[in-house]
């Protein structure tokens, strides 16, 4: 199936941020129950991009690579931070924990209904976005059409 094929090609590892996480080290308890350790580099071409912060117990999507048996994180997207209600000038949606999207705009012609992180990108239905920034109250998404700014709706 297409979904199984996608899962095979996905370089993302999903799990929970562990208590052993520090400034330069990420401990990830994966969905499979394994504990993985990633080095977080602060500078250089392999520096880690952390989106949404690292809080123990939060659900993370980690895209990494291995050098000489050691794992390095390239991008970490905090899925717990990503969830919730986001609003922009013309869009309003809520990312739910189960991967569904609730649209806040009734008249929208093609509302997003599903979301996931795939190879470090955010997929909203068939739309693919780079997550440029993710904070407690702001989300910056980019695709071929431009950069989209969302603020968290309380």
Secondary structure as GFF3:
##gff-version 3
##sequence-region A 1 154
A	DSSP	alpha_helix	2	9	.	.	.	ID=ss1
A	DSSP	beta_strand	12	17	.	.	.	ID=ss2
A	DSSP	beta_strand	25	30	.	.	.	ID=ss3
A	DSSP	beta_strand	35	39	.	.	.	ID=ss4
A	DSSP	beta_strand	49	51	.	.	.	ID=ss5
A	DSSP	beta_strand	59	67	.	.	.	ID=ss6
A	DSSP	beta_strand	70	78	.	.	.	ID=ss7
A	DSSP	alpha_helix	79	82	.	.	.	ID=ss8
A	DSSP	beta_strand	84	87	.	.	.	ID=ss9
A	DSSP	beta_strand	92	95	.	.	.	ID=ss10
A	DSSP	beta_strand	101	103	.	.	.	ID=ss11
A	DSSP	beta_strand	115	118	.	.	.	ID=ss12
A	DSSP	beta_strand	121	124	.	.	.	ID=ss13
A	DSSP	beta_strand	127	134	.	.	.	ID=ss14
A	DSSP	beta_strand	138	143	.	.	.	ID=ss15
A	DSSP	beta_strand	146	152	.	.	.	ID=ss16
###
